[in-house]
């Protein structure tokens, strides 16, 4: 599974509508409304790299109200369990 994190800047008057339209796109698993430099964060999960172009360039970027996107491809996922093990450093209690 390939995961991409898409940072979305949107027209402030259409943020809820943009979020819903993006969430309805196949391959988009979650959309978060956030504070900060961007308005929305979309999580995209696909099986093949070629599908990223279909979902992001051909679908997400064409949603009315999206002003800009920035896409980040995930290399590796860490679960809470993995992080706890990494920070334990062999110290026994």
Biopython code that builds the backbone (N, CA, C, O; Angstrom):
import numpy as np
from Bio.PDB.StructureBuilder import StructureBuilder

atoms = [
    (1, "UNK", "N", (0.841, -1.173, 0.000)),
    (1, "UNK", "CA", (0.000, 0.000, 0.000)),
    (1, "UNK", "C", (0.889, 1.240, 0.000)),
    (1, "UNK", "O", (1.830, 1.333, 0.788)),
    (2, "UNK", "N", (0.596, 2.174, -0.869)),
    (2, "UNK", "CA", (1.334, 3.435, -0.957)),
    (2, "UNK", "C", (0.482, 4.513, -0.311)),
    (2, "UNK", "O", (-0.697, 4.667, -0.627)),
    (3, "UNK", "N", (1.096, 5.253, 0.594)),
    (3, "UNK", "CA", (0.391, 6.325, 1.295)),
    (3, "UNK", "C", (0.968, 7.666, 0.886)),
    (3, "UNK", "O", (2.183, 7.859, 0.867)),
    (4, "UNK", "N", (0.072, 8.591, 0.557)),
    (4, "UNK", "CA", (0.466, 9.966, 0.259)),
    (4, "UNK", "C", (-0.319, 10.891, 1.183)),
    (4, "UNK", "O", (-1.504, 10.677, 1.438)),
    (5, "UNK", "N", (0.357, 11.912, 1.675)),
    (5, "UNK", "CA", (-0.269, 12.937, 2.499)),
    (5, "UNK", "C", (-0.353, 14.178, 1.624)),
    (5, "UNK", "O", (0.670, 14.698, 1.179)),
    (6, "UNK", "N", (-1.574, 14.656, 1.374)),
    (6, "UNK", "CA", (-1.772, 15.794, 0.487)),
    (6, "UNK", "C", (-2.217, 16.995, 1.322)),
    (6, "UNK", "O", (-3.287, 16.984, 1.931)),
    (7, "UNK", "N", (-1.379, 18.022, 1.338)),
    (7, "UNK", "CA", (-1.696, 19.264, 2.040)),
    (7, "UNK", "C", (-2.464, 20.151, 1.067)),
    (7, "UNK", "O", (-2.011, 20.385, -0.054)),
    (8, "UNK", "N", (-3.624, 20.645, 1.493)),
    (8, "UNK", "CA", (-4.526, 21.356, 0.591)),
    (8, "UNK", "C", (-4.804, 22.765, 1.118)),
    (8, "UNK", "O", (-5.207, 22.945, 2.267)),
    (9, "UNK", "N", (-4.582, 23.754, 0.259)),
    (9, "UNK", "CA", (-5.032, 25.120, 0.526)),
    (9, "UNK", "C", (-6.313, 25.306, -0.268)),
    (9, "UNK", "O", (-6.372, 25.011, -1.462)),
    (10, "UNK", "N", (-7.340, 25.801, 0.418)),
    (10, "UNK", "CA", (-8.648, 25.912, -0.225)),
    (10, "UNK", "C", (-9.241, 27.295, -0.019)),
    (10, "UNK", "O", (-8.858, 28.020, 0.899)),
    (11, "UNK", "N", (-10.173, 27.646, -0.877)),
    (11, "UNK", "CA", (-10.963, 28.862, -0.726)),
    (11, "UNK", "C", (-11.701, 28.746, 0.606)),
    (11, "UNK", "O", (-12.446, 27.790, 0.819)),
    (12, "UNK", "N", (-11.498, 29.716, 1.509)),
    (12, "UNK", "CA", (-12.079, 29.620, 2.852)),
    (12, "UNK", "C", (-13.601, 29.527, 2.831)),
    (12, "UNK", "O", (-14.197, 28.991, 3.765)),
    (13, "UNK", "N", (-14.231, 30.035, 1.791)),
    (13, "UNK", "CA", (-15.681, 29.970, 1.693)),
    (13, "UNK", "C", (-16.195, 28.591, 1.289)),
    (13, "UNK", "O", (-17.396, 28.329, 1.346)),
    (14, "UNK", "N", (-15.269, 27.701, 0.877)),
    (14, "UNK", "CA", (-15.682, 26.374, 0.395)),
    (14, "UNK", "C", (-15.000, 25.226, 1.138)),
    (14, "UNK", "O", (-15.059, 24.086, 0.679)),
    (15, "UNK", "N", (-14.363, 25.495, 2.256)),
    (15, "UNK", "CA", (-13.609, 24.435, 2.939)),
    (15, "UNK", "C", (-14.473, 23.211, 3.247)),
    (15, "UNK", "O", (-14.042, 22.101, 2.935)),
    (16, "UNK", "N", (-15.657, 23.338, 3.835)),
    (16, "UNK", "CA", (-16.441, 22.122, 4.111)),
    (16, "UNK", "C", (-16.822, 21.357, 2.844)),
    (16, "UNK", "O", (-16.772, 20.127, 2.820)),
    (17, "UNK", "N", (-17.204, 22.085, 1.788)),
    (17, "UNK", "CA", (-17.578, 21.433, 0.527)),
    (17, "UNK", "C", (-16.376, 20.770, -0.134)),
    (17, "UNK", "O", (-16.487, 19.659, -0.652)),
    (18, "UNK", "N", (-15.225, 21.447, -0.121)),
    (18, "UNK", "CA", (-14.004, 20.874, -0.686)),
    (18, "UNK", "C", (-13.630, 19.611, 0.080)),
    (18, "UNK", "O", (-13.297, 18.589, -0.522)),
    (19, "UNK", "N", (-13.684, 19.682, 1.403)),
    (19, "UNK", "CA", (-13.339, 18.513, 2.224)),
    (19, "UNK", "C", (-14.220, 17.327, 1.872)),
    (19, "UNK", "O", (-13.721, 16.211, 1.726)),
    (20, "UNK", "N", (-15.518, 17.548, 1.733)),
    (20, "UNK", "CA", (-16.440, 16.452, 1.416)),
    (20, "UNK", "C", (-16.196, 15.909, 0.020)),
    (20, "UNK", "O", (-16.206, 14.694, -0.182)),
    (21, "UNK", "N", (-15.975, 16.794, -0.948)),
    (21, "UNK", "CA", (-15.717, 16.335, -2.320)),
    (21, "UNK", "C", (-14.433, 15.522, -2.393)),
    (21, "UNK", "O", (-14.381, 14.505, -3.085)),
    (22, "UNK", "N", (-13.404, 15.959, -1.688)),
    (22, "UNK", "CA", (-12.139, 15.212, -1.677)),
    (22, "UNK", "C", (-12.347, 13.867, -0.974)),
    (22, "UNK", "O", (-11.852, 12.843, -1.444)),
    (23, "UNK", "N", (-13.067, 13.862, 0.134)),
    (23, "UNK", "CA", (-13.308, 12.623, 0.880)),
    (23, "UNK", "C", (-14.062, 11.597, 0.044)),
    (23, "UNK", "O", (-13.911, 10.394, 0.256)),
    (24, "UNK", "N", (-14.864, 12.058, -0.894)),
    (24, "UNK", "CA", (-15.653, 11.159, -1.741)),
    (24, "UNK", "C", (-14.855, 10.540, -2.888)),
    (24, "UNK", "O", (-15.369, 9.669, -3.589)),
    (25, "UNK", "N", (-13.616, 10.970, -3.091)),
    (25, "UNK", "CA", (-12.785, 10.452, -4.179)),
    (25, "UNK", "C", (-12.232, 9.077, -3.793)),
    (25, "UNK", "O", (-11.637, 8.935, -2.725)),
    (26, "UNK", "N", (-12.419, 8.062, -4.645)),
    (26, "UNK", "CA", (-11.841, 6.744, -4.356)),
    (26, "UNK", "C", (-10.321, 6.852, -4.199)),
    (26, "UNK", "O", (-9.647, 7.484, -5.013)),
    (27, "UNK", "N", (-9.798, 6.236, -3.157)),
    (27, "UNK", "CA", (-8.368, 6.305, -2.860)),
    (27, "UNK", "C", (-8.074, 7.267, -1.720)),
    (27, "UNK", "O", (-7.021, 7.171, -1.089)),
    (28, "UNK", "N", (-8.983, 8.188, -1.448)),
    (28, "UNK", "CA", (-8.832, 9.098, -0.312)),
    (28, "UNK", "C", (-9.484, 8.416, 0.886)),
    (28, "UNK", "O", (-10.678, 8.118, 0.867)),
    (29, "UNK", "N", (-8.689, 8.173, 1.930)),
    (29, "UNK", "CA", (-9.210, 7.457, 3.088)),
    (29, "UNK", "C", (-9.669, 8.386, 4.196)),
    (29, "UNK", "O", (-10.568, 8.036, 4.960)),
    (30, "UNK", "N", (-9.071, 9.561, 4.297)),
    (30, "UNK", "CA", (-9.441, 10.511, 5.339)),
    (30, "UNK", "C", (-9.151, 11.917, 4.855)),
    (30, "UNK", "O", (-8.254, 12.131, 4.040)),
    (31, "UNK", "N", (-9.913, 12.872, 5.358)),
    (31, "UNK", "CA", (-9.638, 14.284, 5.127)),
    (31, "UNK", "C", (-9.789, 14.980, 6.471)),
    (31, "UNK", "O", (-10.800, 14.820, 7.155)),
    (32, "UNK", "N", (-8.768, 15.758, 6.843)),
    (32, "UNK", "CA", (-8.779, 16.489, 8.106)),
    (32, "UNK", "C", (-8.807, 17.981, 7.830)),
    (32, "UNK", "O", (-8.061, 18.477, 6.985)),
    (33, "UNK", "N", (-9.662, 18.690, 8.537)),
    (33, "UNK", "CA", (-9.633, 20.144, 8.535)),
    (33, "UNK", "C", (-8.649, 20.534, 9.629)),
    (33, "UNK", "O", (-8.769, 20.078, 10.766)),
    (34, "UNK", "N", (-7.671, 21.380, 9.290)),
    (34, "UNK", "CA", (-6.593, 21.674, 10.231)),
    (34, "UNK", "C", (-6.323, 23.170, 10.335)),
    (34, "UNK", "O", (-6.716, 23.948, 9.466)),
    (35, "UNK", "N", (-5.654, 23.552, 11.399)),
    (35, "UNK", "CA", (-5.169, 24.917, 11.560)),
    (35, "UNK", "C", (-3.714, 24.948, 11.119)),
    (35, "UNK", "O", (-3.016, 23.937, 11.197)),
    (36, "UNK", "N", (-3.259, 26.093, 10.659)),
    (36, "UNK", "CA", (-1.857, 26.212, 10.248)),
    (36, "UNK", "C", (-1.735, 26.736, 8.836)),
    (36, "UNK", "O", (-2.571, 27.509, 8.369)),
    (37, "UNK", "N", (-0.683, 26.307, 8.162)),
    (37, "UNK", "CA", (-0.361, 26.801, 6.824)),
    (37, "UNK", "C", (-1.294, 26.291, 5.734)),
    (37, "UNK", "O", (-1.369, 26.884, 4.658)),
    (38, "UNK", "N", (-1.996, 25.210, 5.996)),
    (38, "UNK", "CA", (-2.931, 24.648, 5.015)),
    (38, "UNK", "C", (-4.300, 24.510, 5.663)),
    (38, "UNK", "O", (-4.443, 24.639, 6.879)),
    (39, "UNK", "N", (-5.296, 24.248, 4.838)),
    (39, "UNK", "CA", (-6.670, 24.143, 5.336)),
    (39, "UNK", "C", (-7.121, 22.707, 5.562)),
    (39, "UNK", "O", (-7.887, 22.422, 6.483)),
    (40, "UNK", "N", (-6.637, 21.808, 4.711)),
    (40, "UNK", "CA", (-7.049, 20.408, 4.778)),
    (40, "UNK", "C", (-5.835, 19.504, 4.589)),
    (40, "UNK", "O", (-4.864, 19.871, 3.928)),
    (41, "UNK", "N", (-5.910, 18.323, 5.178)),
    (41, "UNK", "CA", (-4.918, 17.279, 4.918)),
    (41, "UNK", "C", (-5.688, 16.048, 4.485)),
    (41, "UNK", "O", (-6.565, 15.567, 5.204)),
    (42, "UNK", "N", (-5.358, 15.540, 3.304)),
    (42, "UNK", "CA", (-6.006, 14.346, 2.771)),
    (42, "UNK", "C", (-5.016, 13.189, 2.791)),
    (42, "UNK", "O", (-3.866, 13.332, 2.376)),
    (43, "UNK", "N", (-5.474, 12.052, 3.275)),
    (43, "UNK", "CA", (-4.675, 10.842, 3.264)),
    (43, "UNK", "C", (-5.113, 10.013, 2.065)),
    (43, "UNK", "O", (-6.290, 9.684, 1.922)),
    (44, "UNK", "N", (-4.163, 9.682, 1.210)),
    (44, "UNK", "CA", (-4.438, 8.897, 0.010)),
    (44, "UNK", "C", (-3.708, 7.569, 0.138)),
    (44, "UNK", "O", (-2.511, 7.529, 0.420)),
    (45, "UNK", "N", (-4.439, 6.489, -0.073)),
    (45, "UNK", "CA", (-3.822, 5.159, -0.016)),
    (45, "UNK", "C", (-4.215, 4.389, -1.276)),
    (45, "UNK", "O", (-5.394, 4.168, -1.554)),
    (46, "UNK", "N", (-3.191, 3.988, -2.026)),
    (46, "UNK", "CA", (-3.407, 3.269, -3.281)),
    (46, "UNK", "C", (-2.438, 2.093, -3.357)),
    (46, "UNK", "O", (-1.489, 2.003, -2.579)),
    (47, "UNK", "N", (-2.689, 1.203, -4.296)),
    (47, "UNK", "CA", (-1.835, 0.022, -4.440)),
    (47, "UNK", "C", (-0.640, 0.250, -5.364)),
    (47, "UNK", "O", (0.408, -0.372, -5.183)),
    (48, "UNK", "N", (-0.787, 1.142, -6.360)),
    (48, "UNK", "CA", (0.286, 1.353, -7.336)),
    (48, "UNK", "C", (0.596, 2.849, -7.462)),
    (48, "UNK", "O", (-0.288, 3.692, -7.310)),
    (49, "UNK", "N", (1.851, 3.158, -7.739)),
    (49, "UNK", "CA", (2.266, 4.554, -7.904)),
    (49, "UNK", "C", (1.472, 5.265, -8.987)),
    (49, "UNK", "O", (1.161, 6.450, -8.865)),
    (50, "UNK", "N", (1.143, 4.528, -10.057)),
    (50, "UNK", "CA", (0.400, 5.133, -11.159)),
    (50, "UNK", "C", (-0.955, 5.668, -10.706)),
    (50, "UNK", "O", (-1.471, 6.630, -11.275)),
    (51, "UNK", "N", (-1.523, 5.045, -9.687)),
    (51, "UNK", "CA", (-2.817, 5.477, -9.172)),
    (51, "UNK", "C", (-2.736, 6.836, -8.480)),
    (51, "UNK", "O", (-3.737, 7.546, -8.386)),
    (52, "UNK", "N", (-1.550, 7.199, -7.995)),
    (52, "UNK", "CA", (-1.398, 8.502, -7.342)),
    (52, "UNK", "C", (-1.737, 9.633, -8.304)),
    (52, "UNK", "O", (-2.397, 10.599, -7.921)),
    (53, "UNK", "N", (-1.292, 9.518, -9.545)),
    (53, "UNK", "CA", (-1.593, 10.551, -10.539)),
    (53, "UNK", "C", (-3.089, 10.642, -10.783)),
    (53, "UNK", "O", (-3.632, 11.738, -10.924)),
    (54, "UNK", "N", (-3.756, 9.502, -10.834)),
    (54, "UNK", "CA", (-5.205, 9.498, -11.042)),
    (54, "UNK", "C", (-5.928, 10.196, -9.895)),
    (54, "UNK", "O", (-6.797, 11.039, -10.116)),
    (55, "UNK", "N", (-5.561, 9.838, -8.675)),
    (55, "UNK", "CA", (-6.257, 10.371, -7.507)),
    (55, "UNK", "C", (-5.892, 11.828, -7.255)),
    (55, "UNK", "O", (-6.776, 12.658, -7.047)),
    (56, "UNK", "N", (-4.606, 12.147, -7.270)),
    (56, "UNK", "CA", (-4.168, 13.485, -6.871)),
    (56, "UNK", "C", (-4.251, 14.478, -8.022)),
    (56, "UNK", "O", (-4.968, 15.474, -7.930)),
    (57, "UNK", "N", (-3.531, 14.217, -9.093)),
    (57, "UNK", "CA", (-3.484, 15.190, -10.195)),
    (57, "UNK", "C", (-4.800, 15.271, -10.961)),
    (57, "UNK", "O", (-5.248, 16.361, -11.319)),
    (58, "UNK", "N", (-5.414, 14.129, -11.210)),
    (58, "UNK", "CA", (-6.616, 14.123, -12.046)),
    (58, "UNK", "C", (-7.913, 14.339, -11.285)),
    (58, "UNK", "O", (-8.914, 14.735, -11.881)),
    (59, "UNK", "N", (-7.916, 14.088, -9.974)),
    (59, "UNK", "CA", (-9.174, 14.213, -9.225)),
    (59, "UNK", "C", (-9.098, 15.311, -8.155)),
    (59, "UNK", "O", (-9.866, 16.272, -8.196)),
    (60, "UNK", "N", (-8.169, 15.167, -7.197)),
    (60, "UNK", "CA", (-8.118, 16.135, -6.090)),
    (60, "UNK", "C", (-7.848, 17.541, -6.605)),
    (60, "UNK", "O", (-8.562, 18.478, -6.249)),
    (61, "UNK", "N", (-6.831, 17.696, -7.432)),
    (61, "UNK", "CA", (-6.457, 19.036, -7.901)),
    (61, "UNK", "C", (-7.537, 19.716, -8.735)),
    (61, "UNK", "O", (-7.466, 20.922, -8.969)),
    (62, "UNK", "N", (-8.521, 18.968, -9.179)),
    (62, "UNK", "CA", (-9.577, 19.549, -10.010)),
    (62, "UNK", "C", (-10.865, 19.857, -9.233)),
    (62, "UNK", "O", (-11.861, 20.276, -9.822)),
    (63, "UNK", "N", (-10.842, 19.650, -7.925)),
    (63, "UNK", "CA", (-12.017, 19.973, -7.110)),
    (63, "UNK", "C", (-12.141, 21.497, -7.038)),
    (63, "UNK", "O", (-11.184, 22.177, -6.667)),
    (64, "UNK", "N", (-13.309, 22.036, -7.388)),
    (64, "UNK", "CA", (-13.502, 23.491, -7.315)),
    (64, "UNK", "C", (-13.275, 23.999, -5.895)),
    (64, "UNK", "O", (-13.815, 23.457, -4.930)),
    (65, "UNK", "N", (-12.468, 25.045, -5.789)),
    (65, "UNK", "CA", (-12.163, 25.626, -4.483)),
    (65, "UNK", "C", (-10.781, 25.285, -3.974)),
    (65, "UNK", "O", (-10.316, 25.885, -3.006)),
    (66, "UNK", "N", (-10.105, 24.319, -4.615)),
    (66, "UNK", "CA", (-8.731, 24.020, -4.218)),
    (66, "UNK", "C", (-7.812, 25.025, -4.897)),
    (66, "UNK", "O", (-7.839, 25.192, -6.116)),
    (67, "UNK", "N", (-6.997, 25.692, -4.082)),
    (67, "UNK", "CA", (-6.085, 26.706, -4.590)),
    (67, "UNK", "C", (-4.686, 26.159, -4.828)),
    (67, "UNK", "O", (-3.997, 26.591, -5.752)),
    (68, "UNK", "N", (-4.259, 25.201, -3.988)),
    (68, "UNK", "CA", (-2.899, 24.673, -4.088)),
    (68, "UNK", "C", (-2.824, 23.358, -3.316)),
    (68, "UNK", "O", (-3.552, 23.156, -2.344)),
    (69, "UNK", "N", (-1.941, 22.470, -3.757)),
    (69, "UNK", "CA", (-1.683, 21.238, -3.018)),
    (69, "UNK", "C", (-0.184, 20.990, -2.949)),
    (69, "UNK", "O", (0.589, 21.468, -3.779)),
    (70, "UNK", "N", (0.196, 20.235, -1.944)),
    (70, "UNK", "CA", (1.572, 19.770, -1.796)),
    (70, "UNK", "C", (1.476, 18.323, -1.345)),
    (70, "UNK", "O", (0.816, 18.019, -0.351)),
    (71, "UNK", "N", (2.137, 17.426, -2.076)),
    (71, "UNK", "CA", (2.003, 15.999, -1.810)),
    (71, "UNK", "C", (3.289, 15.446, -1.226)),
    (71, "UNK", "O", (4.385, 15.744, -1.699)),
    (72, "UNK", "N", (3.135, 14.633, -0.184)),
    (72, "UNK", "CA", (4.258, 13.971, 0.482)),
    (72, "UNK", "C", (4.006, 12.469, 0.444)),
    (72, "UNK", "O", (2.960, 12.002, 0.895)),
    (73, "UNK", "N", (4.960, 11.712, -0.092)),
    (73, "UNK", "CA", (4.842, 10.259, -0.181)),
    (73, "UNK", "C", (5.500, 9.649, 1.054)),
    (73, "UNK", "O", (6.639, 9.981, 1.384)),
    (74, "UNK", "N", (4.787, 8.765, 1.727)),
    (74, "UNK", "CA", (5.317, 8.108, 2.918)),
    (74, "UNK", "C", (6.227, 6.954, 2.515)),
    (74, "UNK", "O", (5.888, 6.165, 1.633)),
    (75, "UNK", "N", (7.376, 6.859, 3.160)),
    (75, "UNK", "CA", (8.298, 5.749, 2.925)),
    (75, "UNK", "C", (8.003, 4.576, 3.847)),
    (75, "UNK", "O", (8.040, 3.417, 3.434)),
    (76, "UNK", "N", (7.709, 4.898, 5.105)),
    (76, "UNK", "CA", (7.535, 3.859, 6.117)),
    (76, "UNK", "C", (6.525, 4.353, 7.142)),
    (76, "UNK", "O", (6.474, 5.547, 7.438)),
    (77, "UNK", "N", (5.725, 3.450, 7.682)),
    (77, "UNK", "CA", (4.768, 3.791, 8.731)),
    (77, "UNK", "C", (5.257, 3.224, 10.058)),
    (77, "UNK", "O", (5.775, 2.109, 10.122)),
    (78, "UNK", "N", (5.086, 3.999, 11.094)),
    (78, "UNK", "CA", (5.436, 3.564, 12.442)),
    (78, "UNK", "C", (4.179, 3.577, 13.293)),
    (78, "UNK", "O", (3.446, 4.566, 13.322)),
    (79, "UNK", "N", (3.939, 2.489, 13.977)),
    (79, "UNK", "CA", (2.793, 2.435, 14.882)),
    (79, "UNK", "C", (3.236, 2.884, 16.262)),
    (79, "UNK", "O", (4.433, 3.020, 16.517)),
    (80, "UNK", "N", (2.284, 3.115, 17.153)),
    (80, "UNK", "CA", (2.615, 3.498, 18.527)),
    (80, "UNK", "C", (3.506, 2.437, 19.164)),
    (80, "UNK", "O", (4.433, 2.768, 19.903)),
    (81, "UNK", "N", (3.232, 1.169, 18.883)),
    (81, "UNK", "CA", (4.040, 0.071, 19.422)),
    (81, "UNK", "C", (5.487, 0.184, 18.944)),
    (81, "UNK", "O", (6.412, 0.005, 19.737)),
    (82, "UNK", "N", (5.695, 0.478, 17.659)),
    (82, "UNK", "CA", (7.052, 0.620, 17.119)),
    (82, "UNK", "C", (7.787, 1.778, 17.779)),
    (82, "UNK", "O", (8.970, 1.657, 18.096)),
    (83, "UNK", "N", (7.103, 2.894, 17.990)),
    (83, "UNK", "CA", (7.728, 4.053, 18.609)),
    (83, "UNK", "C", (8.102, 3.784, 20.061)),
    (83, "UNK", "O", (9.177, 4.185, 20.509)),
    (84, "UNK", "N", (7.230, 3.112, 20.794)),
    (84, "UNK", "CA", (7.547, 2.777, 22.184)),
    (84, "UNK", "C", (8.776, 1.886, 22.249)),
    (84, "UNK", "O", (9.627, 2.071, 23.119)),
    (85, "UNK", "N", (8.881, 0.931, 21.352)),
    (85, "UNK", "CA", (10.039, 0.033, 21.331)),
    (85, "UNK", "C", (11.303, 0.803, 20.964)),
    (85, "UNK", "O", (12.365, 0.532, 21.524)),
    (86, "UNK", "N", (11.216, 1.747, 20.047)),
    (86, "UNK", "CA", (12.387, 2.519, 19.632)),
    (86, "UNK", "C", (12.913, 3.390, 20.758)),
    (86, "UNK", "O", (14.123, 3.575, 20.887)),
    (87, "UNK", "N", (12.017, 3.927, 21.573)),
    (87, "UNK", "CA", (12.440, 4.824, 22.652)),
    (87, "UNK", "C", (12.802, 4.084, 23.924)),
    (87, "UNK", "O", (13.362, 4.684, 24.841)),
    (88, "UNK", "N", (12.498, 2.798, 24.005)),
    (88, "UNK", "CA", (12.834, 2.032, 25.205)),
    (88, "UNK", "C", (14.341, 1.850, 25.348)),
    (88, "UNK", "O", (14.854, 1.835, 26.467)),
    (89, "UNK", "N", (15.055, 1.712, 24.237)),
    (89, "UNK", "CA", (16.520, 1.612, 24.202)),
    (89, "UNK", "C", (17.078, 0.548, 25.128)),
    (89, "UNK", "O", (18.204, 0.663, 25.610)),
    (90, "UNK", "N", (16.279, -0.501, 25.380)),
    (90, "UNK", "CA", (16.786, -1.621, 26.176)),
    (90, "UNK", "C", (16.830, -1.348, 27.662)),
    (90, "UNK", "O", (17.383, -2.157, 28.407)),
    (91, "UNK", "N", (16.283, -0.266, 28.116)),
    (91, "UNK", "CA", (16.287, 0.040, 29.557)),
    (91, "UNK", "C", (15.193, -0.782, 30.217)),
    (91, "UNK", "O", (14.025, -0.710, 29.836)),
    (92, "UNK", "N", (15.593, -1.564, 31.214)),
    (92, "UNK", "CA", (14.620, -2.390, 31.894)),
    (92, "UNK", "C", (14.137, -1.699, 33.145)),
    (92, "UNK", "O", (14.895, -0.999, 33.816)),
    (93, "UNK", "N", (12.859, -1.901, 33.460)),
    (93, "UNK", "CA", (12.292, -1.271, 34.655)),
    (93, "UNK", "C", (12.359, -2.192, 35.831)),
    (93, "UNK", "O", (11.927, -1.830, 36.925)),
]
sb = StructureBuilder()
sb.init_structure("model")
sb.init_model(0)
sb.init_chain("A")
sb.init_seg("    ")
for serial, (resi, resn, name, xyz) in enumerate(atoms, 1):
    if name == "N":
        sb.init_residue(resn, " ", resi, " ")
    sb.init_atom(name, np.array(xyz, "f"), 0.0, 1.0, " ", f" {name:<3s}", serial, name[0])
structure = sb.get_structure()
